[in-house]
Amino acid sequence: MAQVSVSAPQLRTLRDRALRGTARGGLLNLFGAAVAGAGGLAITWLVAFGLGPQAAGQFFAATSAFLIATAVARLGTPTGLVYWVARCRAHDPSGLDTVLRAGLVPATVASLLIAVVAFAWAPQLSLWHEDGGPQFVAMLRALAVFLPAAVAMEALLAATRGFQRMRATVAIEKLGRTVAQLGLLWVAVSWLSGFSDQQGGITAVAVAWALPYLPAAVMAGLWLRRLRATRVPAAVEPPDLPTTARRFWAYTTPRAIAGAAHLILQRMDILLVAGMLGFTEAALYTVATRFVTVAQLTSGAIGSAVQPRLATSMSAADYDTAKSLYQVTTGWIVISSWPILLSVGWLAPQYLGVFGSEYVTTAGVTVVWLLVAGMLSATVCGVVDSVLVMAGRTGWQLYNVVVALAVNLGLNLWLIPSQGIVGAAIAWAVSLAVNNVIPLALLNGGFRLHPIGNGTVTAIGLTVGWFGVLPALASAMGGPGVMVAALSIGGIGLVASAWRSRNTLLRPARQ
């Protein structure tokens, strides 16, 4: 589609409108991400503290396998639905039903087939783990039953985000599912406290974790049905090409492979550690890396809010608006995630000690530091994957993720036997860097888009000052108590400084 010629004031109006919409959705998603992040840490604590390292390692390995299977089964439809629903609303309202059918039906069929295969092959996966057994097989099979519901929930919620509505994702996934998981796990772990030898008891913990996917999928379907019935897009110019299932899958197929590869990149290391070193080491590695999820949820929350607007601006070749969205949201990600990352880094032994004294090890602390460094560099790249995908370059994104996954697997197989969980952390940090550098180069070369703007620089400066320099001075003065006080002062100072700099953080530089 040819770029529409508009005046500079009109461009500024479009950018400001897109940023305001993204800010509303982003703030809502950030609240949901905060709840989901805290809930995820609480879930990890419940399992690690309540079950002990051996059983906890089995749980973390089984749920990692479940999430990888879910990523494969969803066939890339979440991103495809966000992109095509947003595009249809802007350019081809009559194609909405085509897009929904093209995305939802194949994902449903694939999830059912993979669930059956996972249920049947659970014993083979268990044999790969030296300390696996009937208990681990039972956990894998229990989780396989809920795989179709997890895939349906993600796809249906993605379709609601294509309507530029974040409430369903926050209410159903971030809040509802997280709170339900936490509550059910607390009941299951409490009940199991006196029966840790029973195979069925550990399986009940896995069921408690997976069960909330079922009502969440039902609620997501009802929410999408209501949006489809009431949200009528405004009349727009005719599309350049009609919306078809073939075009949907031409866009989505690379994303299907990339999405599965991306989740494998995030979770396979836990399975590899469990297989090579045992479930106890897998529990330690999971606990040491769990804080990363909080930062990832922050990026994901802002990315979910900005995706449909990126799709709209990129499909119209409005690269000024896309650049503004990318740079401003990168500043938001930095200022919301770096305080968490730096705080965990400064208090690494205390962070590990929350899950139990057996998790406070030199290797565990080293893993925390490595992942803090990796995530600091990753978050400053912003929603680089979302920008690349919403530009329609899913092939580029596929190449990027496959290269990063190959680096990750190669380094894991090389380093874990000799370096243990520290080797797994090194592999993760290196592959994360690869996963961000390649798309940054592609975006800059193809569209002249990059994440560094005035807001990004301001966010980095404020966060480093309050959570880097101030704690560094405190570390020379005393122990953990002084550090906690410094970080608390840093939090107050950062909020006050961010408010004073809000115009820079919330608005792009004038083009």
C-alpha positions in Angstrom: 0.0 0.0 0.0 1.4 3.4 -0.9 2.2 5.8 1.8 -0.4 8.5 2.4 0.9 12.1 2.1 0.0 14.0 5.2 1.3 17.2 6.8 3.7 17.5 9.7 1.0 18.6 12.1 -1.1 15.6 11.0 1.8 13.3 11.6 2.3 14.6 15.1 -1.4 14.1 15.8 -1.3 10.5 14.6 1.8 9.9 16.7 0.4 11.4 19.8 -2.9 9.6 19.4 -1.1 6.2 18.9 1.1 6.9 22.0 -1.8 7.9 24.1 -3.6 4.6 23.2 -0.4 2.7 23.8 0.1 4.4 27.1 -3.4 3.4 28.3 -3.0 -0.2 27.2 0.5 -0.3 28.4 -0.3 1.0 31.9 -3.1 -1.5 32.2 -0.9 -4.3 31.0 1.9 -3.2 33.3 -0.5 -3.5 36.3 -1.4 -7.0 35.0 2.3 -7.8 34.5 3.1 -6.7 38.1 0.5 -9.0 39.4 1.5 -11.9 37.1 5.2 -11.3 38.0 4.6 -11.3 41.7 2.3 -14.3 41.3 5.0 -16.1 39.3 7.6 -15.5 42.0 5.1 -16.6 44.6 4.3 -19.8 42.7 8.0 -20.5 42.4 8.5 -20.0 46.1 5.6 -22.2 47.0 6.9 -25.1 44.9 10.6 -24.6 45.7 10.0 -24.1 49.5 7.1 -26.5 49.9 8.2 -29.5 47.8 12.0 -29.4 48.2 14.6 -29.3 45.4 13.9 -32.8 44.0 10.2 -32.6 43.6 10.4 -28.9 42.7 12.8 -29.8 39.9 10.4 -32.3 38.5 7.6 -29.7 38.6 9.7 -27.1 36.8 10.9 -29.5 34.2 7.3 -30.8 33.5 5.9 -27.3 33.2 8.7 -26.2 30.9 7.9 -29.2 28.7 4.2 -28.1 28.8 5.0 -24.5 27.8 7.3 -25.7 24.9 4.5 -28.0 23.6 2.1 -25.1 23.9 4.4 -22.9 21.8 4.6 -25.5 19.1 0.8 -26.2 19.1 -0.3 -22.6 18.8 1.3 -22.4 15.3 2.2 -18.8 15.7 -1.4 -17.7 15.6 -1.3 -15.2 18.5 1.0 -12.8 16.6 -0.8 -13.6 13.3 -4.2 -12.8 14.8 -3.0 -9.5 16.4 -1.5 -8.4 13.1 -4.4 -9.4 10.8 -7.3 -8.4 13.1 -5.7 -5.0 13.5 -5.1 -4.8 9.7 -8.6 -5.9 8.8 -10.1 -3.3 11.1 -8.1 -0.6 9.4 -8.3 -1.7 5.8 -10.7 -4.7 5.3 -13.5 -5.2 7.9 -15.1 -7.9 5.8 -12.0 -10.1 6.2 -12.3 -10.4 10.0 -14.2 -13.7 10.0 -11.8 -15.2 7.4 -8.8 -14.3 9.7 -10.4 -15.7 12.8 -11.3 -19.0 11.1 -7.9 -19.2 9.5 -6.1 -18.8 12.9 -8.3 -20.5 15.4 -9.3 -23.8 13.7 -5.8 -25.1 12.8 -4.4 -24.1 16.2 -7.3 -26.1 17.9 -6.6 -29.2 15.8 -2.9 -29.0 16.3 -3.2 -28.6 20.1 -5.4 -31.7 20.3 -3.0 -33.8 18.2 0.0 -32.7 20.2 -1.8 -33.3 23.5 -2.5 -36.9 22.4 1.2 -37.4 21.3 2.5 -35.8 24.6 0.3 -38.1 26.7 1.4 -41.2 24.8 5.1 -40.3 24.8 5.4 -39.1 28.4 7.3 -42.3 29.4 10.0 -41.7 26.7 10.6 -38.2 27.9 10.8 -39.4 31.5 13.5 -42.0 30.6 15.8 -39.1 29.4 16.0 -38.0 33.0 18.0 -40.2 35.2 16.0 -39.5 38.3 12.6 -39.5 36.5 10.0 -42.2 37.1 6.3 -42.9 37.3 5.8 -39.6 39.2 7.3 -37.5 36.4 5.3 -39.4 33.8 2.1 -38.8 35.7 2.8 -35.0 35.9 3.5 -34.9 32.1 0.3 -36.7 31.3 -1.8 -34.5 33.6 -0.4 -31.4 32.0 -1.0 -32.7 28.5 -4.7 -32.8 29.2 -4.8 -29.0 29.6 -2.7 -28.2 26.6 -5.6 -27.4 24.2 -7.1 -25.0 26.7 -3.8 -23.1 27.0 -3.5 -22.8 23.3 -7.1 -21.7 22.9 -6.7 -19.1 25.7 -3.6 -17.5 24.0 -5.1 -17.4 20.5 -8.4 -16.0 21.6 -6.8 -13.3 23.8 -4.5 -12.4 20.9 -7.6 -11.8 18.7 -9.0 -9.4 21.3 -5.7 -7.5 21.3 -6.2 -7.0 17.6 -9.2 -4.9 18.5 -6.8 -2.7 20.4 -8.3 -3.8 23.7 -6.0 -5.0 26.5 -8.6 -5.6 29.2 -9.3 -9.2 28.3 -5.6 -10.1 28.4 -5.1 -8.4 31.7 -8.3 -9.6 33.4 -8.2 -13.2 32.2 -4.6 -14.1 31.8 -2.5 -11.7 34.0 -5.0 -11.5 36.9 -7.5 -14.3 36.8 -5.2 -17.2 35.7 -2.3 -16.1 37.9 -4.5 -15.6 41.1 -6.2 -18.9 40.4 -3.0 -20.8 39.9 -1.5 -19.3 43.1 -4.6 -20.2 45.2 -4.9 -23.7 43.9 -1.2 -24.4 44.3 -1.3 -23.1 47.8 -4.1 -25.6 48.6 -2.3 -28.5 46.8 1.1 -27.8 48.4 -0.5 -27.4 51.9 -2.3 -30.7 51.5 0.8 -32.4 50.2 3.0 -31.2 53.1 2.4 -34.4 55.1 2.2 -36.7 52.1 5.3 -35.9 50.0 5.9 -39.6 49.3 2.7 -40.1 47.4 2.9 -40.1 43.6 -0.7 -38.7 43.2 0.0 -35.8 45.5 2.8 -34.4 43.3 0.6 -34.8 40.3 -2.1 -32.9 42.0 0.3 -29.9 42.2 0.7 -30.0 38.4 -3.0 -30.2 37.9 -3.5 -27.2 40.3 -1.1 -25.2 38.1 -2.7 -26.1 34.8 -6.4 -26.2 35.7 -7.0 -22.4 35.5 -6.3 -22.5 31.7 -9.6 -24.1 31.1 -12.0 -21.4 32.5 -9.6 -18.8 31.1 -10.1 -20.2 27.6 -13.8 -20.1 28.0 -13.8 -16.5 29.2 -11.5 -15.5 26.4 -13.9 -17.0 23.8 -16.9 -15.2 25.3 -15.0 -11.9 25.4 -13.9 -12.2 21.8 -17.5 -13.0 20.8 -18.7 -9.8 22.4 -16.1 -7.7 20.8 -16.8 -9.2 17.4 -20.5 -8.4 17.8 -20.2 -4.9 19.0 -17.0 -3.4 17.7 -17.8 -2.3 14.1 -14.8 -0.7 12.4 -15.2 2.6 10.7 -15.3 2.8 6.9 -11.9 3.0 5.3 -10.3 2.9 1.9 -10.4 -0.5 0.1 -7.5 -2.9 0.9 -4.7 -3.3 -1.6 -5.3 -7.1 -1.7 -8.3 -9.1 -0.3 -7.8 -10.9 3.0 -7.4 -14.7 2.6 -6.4 -17.7 4.7 -3.4 -18.1 2.3 -2.2 -14.6 3.1 -2.8 -15.1 6.8 -0.6 -18.2 6.8 2.0 -16.8 4.5 2.6 -14.2 7.3 2.0 -16.5 10.2 4.0 -19.7 9.2 7.4 -18.2 9.8 6.1 -16.8 13.1 4.9 -20.3 14.1 8.4 -21.7 13.8 9.9 -18.6 15.4 7.4 -18.6 18.3 8.2 -22.2 19.1 11.9 -21.6 18.8 11.7 -18.5 21.0 9.9 -20.5 23.8 12.4 -23.3 23.4 15.1 -20.7 23.8 13.5 -19.6 27.1 12.7 -23.1 28.5 14.9 -25.8 27.0 17.8 -25.0 29.3 15.7 -26.1 32.3 15.1 -29.5 30.6 18.7 -29.8 29.6 19.9 -29.1 33.2 17.4 -31.6 34.5 18.5 -34.2 32.0 22.3 -33.7 32.4 22.6 -32.7 36.1 19.3 -33.9 37.7 16.1 -32.4 39.1 17.8 -30.8 42.1 20.1 -28.7 40.0 17.1 -27.9 37.7 15.3 -26.5 40.7 18.3 -24.4 41.7 18.7 -23.1 38.2 14.9 -22.3 37.9 14.9 -20.4 41.2 18.1 -18.4 40.2 16.6 -17.4 36.9 12.9 -16.9 37.9 13.3 -13.1 38.3 13.9 -12.8 34.6 10.3 -13.6 34.0 9.3 -10.4 35.8 11.3 -8.3 33.3 10.0 -10.3 30.4 6.4 -9.8 31.6 7.1 -6.0 31.7 8.4 -6.0 28.1 5.6 -8.3 27.0 2.9 -6.1 28.6 4.1 -3.0 26.7 4.7 -5.1 23.6 1.1 -6.4 23.7 -0.2 -2.9 24.0 1.9 -1.5 21.1 1.6 -4.4 18.7 -1.7 -3.5 17.0 -0.7 0.2 16.6 2.7 -0.9 15.2 0.8 -3.1 12.8 -1.4 -0.2 11.7 1.4 2.3 11.2 3.8 -0.2 9.5 1.1 -1.4 7.1 0.4 2.2 6.1 4.2 2.8 5.8 3.9 5.5 8.5 7.5 4.9 9.8 7.6 8.2 11.8 4.8 6.9 14.0 6.4 3.5 14.2 9.7 5.0 15.2 8.1 7.1 17.9 6.2 4.1 19.3 9.4 2.0 19.4 11.6 4.6 21.0 9.1 5.8 23.6 8.1 2.3 24.7 11.8 1.3 25.0 12.2 4.1 27.6 9.1 2.8 29.4 10.5 -0.8 29.5 13.9 0.4 30.8 12.5 2.5 33.6 10.0 -0.2 34.7 12.3 -3.3 34.5 15.8 -2.0 35.3 15.0 -1.2 39.0 13.9 -4.9 39.4 16.9 -6.3 37.7 19.5 -4.1 39.5 17.8 -4.8 42.8 18.0 -8.5 42.4 21.6 -8.2 41.3 22.6 -6.2 44.4 20.8 -8.6 46.7 21.4 -11.9 44.9 22.1 -14.0 48.0 19.1 -12.6 49.8 16.9 -13.2 46.7 18.0 -16.9 46.6 17.5 -17.3 50.3 13.8 -16.4 50.0 13.3 -19.8 48.4 15.2 -21.7 51.1 18.8 -21.9 52.4 19.6 -24.8 50.2 19.4 -22.6 47.1 22.0 -20.1 48.3 25.1 -21.3 46.5 28.0 -19.6 44.8 26.8 -21.1 41.5 23.3 -19.7 42.1 24.6 -16.2 42.8 26.8 -16.3 39.6 23.8 -17.3 37.6 21.8 -14.4 38.9 24.5 -11.9 38.0 24.9 -13.3 34.5 21.2 -13.1 33.8 20.9 -9.5 35.2 23.6 -8.4 32.8 21.9 -10.2 29.9 18.5 -8.8 30.7 19.9 -5.2 31.1 21.2 -5.4 27.5 18.1 -7.1 26.2 15.6 -4.6 27.6 17.4 -1.6 26.2 16.6 -3.1 22.8 12.9 -2.6 23.5 10.1 -4.5 21.7 12.5 -5.3 18.8 10.8 -8.6 17.9 7.3 -6.9 17.9 8.5 -4.2 15.6 10.1 -6.7 13.2 7.0 -8.9 13.1 4.5 -6.0 12.8 6.6 -4.8 9.8 5.6 -8.0 8.2 9.1 -9.4 8.3 8.4 -12.7 10.0 11.0 -14.4 7.8 13.6 -12.1 9.2 12.4 -12.9 12.7 12.5 -16.6 12.0 16.1 -16.4 10.9 17.0 -14.5 14.0 15.4 -16.8 16.5 16.7 -20.0 14.8 20.3 -18.6 14.9 19.9 -17.7 18.6 18.4 -21.1 19.4 21.3 -22.9 17.6 23.8 -20.8 19.6 21.9 -21.6 22.8 21.7 -25.3 22.3 25.3 -25.6 21.2 26.6 -23.7 24.2 24.4 -25.6 26.6 25.6 -29.0 25.3 29.2 -27.8 25.6 29.1 -25.9 28.9 26.6 -27.7 31.1 28.6 -30.9 31.6 31.7 -28.9 32.7 30.3 -25.7 34.2 27.0 -26.9 35.5 24.2 -24.3 35.8 26.7 -21.5 35.3 27.3 -22.9 31.9 23.6 -22.8 31.2 23.5 -19.2 32.2 26.4 -18.2 30.0 24.6 -19.9 27.0 21.4 -18.1 27.8 23.1 -14.7 28.0 25.1 -15.1 24.8 22.0 -16.4 22.8 20.0 -13.5 24.2 22.5 -11.0 22.9 22.3 -12.7 19.4 18.5 -12.7 19.6 18.6 -8.9 19.9 21.6 -7.7 17.9 20.4 -9.3 14.6 16.9 -7.8 14.5 18.3 -4.4 15.6 20.6 -4.5 12.6 17.8 -5.6 10.3 15.4 -2.9 11.5 18.0 -0.2 11.2 19.1 -1.3 7.8 15.6 -1.9 6.4 13.5 0.8 8.0 15.9 3.2 9.8 14.2 2.2 13.1 16.1 2.0 16.4 15.2 2.1 20.1 17.4 5.0 21.3 15.6 8.2 21.6 15.4 11.0 24.2 13.1 9.0 26.4 15.4 6.0 26.3 18.5 8.0 27.3 16.6 9.7 30.1 15.3 6.4 31.4 18.7 4.8 31.4 20.3 7.8 33.1 17.7 8.0 35.9 17.7 4.3 36.6 21.5 3.9 36.6 21.7 6.9 39.0 19.2 5.7 41.5 19.7 1.9 41.3 23.3 1.8 40.1 25.4 4.6 41.6 23.5 5.0 44.9 23.6 1.3 45.8 27.2 1.1 44.8 28.0 3.8 47.3 25.9 2.0 49.9 27.7 -1.3 49.3 30.9 0.3 50.7 29.1 1.4 53.9 27.5 -1.7 55.2 25.6 -5.0 54.8 22.3 -6.0 53.3 20.3 -3.6 55.5 22.1 -0.6 54.2 21.6 -1.9 50.7 17.9 -2.3 51.2 17.6 1.2 52.5 19.5 2.6 49.5 17.3 0.7 47.1 14.2 2.0 48.9 15.5 5.6 48.6 16.3 4.9 45.0 12.8 3.8 44.3 11.4 7.0 45.8 13.9 9.1 43.9 13.3 7.4 40.6 9.5 7.9 40.8 10.0 11.6 41.6 12.6 12.0 38.9 10.5 10.2 36.3 7.5 12.5 37.1 9.7 15.6 36.6 10.9 14.1 33.3 7.5 12.8 32.2 7.3 15.0 29.1 10.5 13.5 27.8 9.5 9.9 28.8 6.0 10.1 27.4 6.5 12.0 24.2 8.8 11.5 21.2 11.3 14.0 19.9 9.9 16.2 17.2 10.7 14.9 13.8 
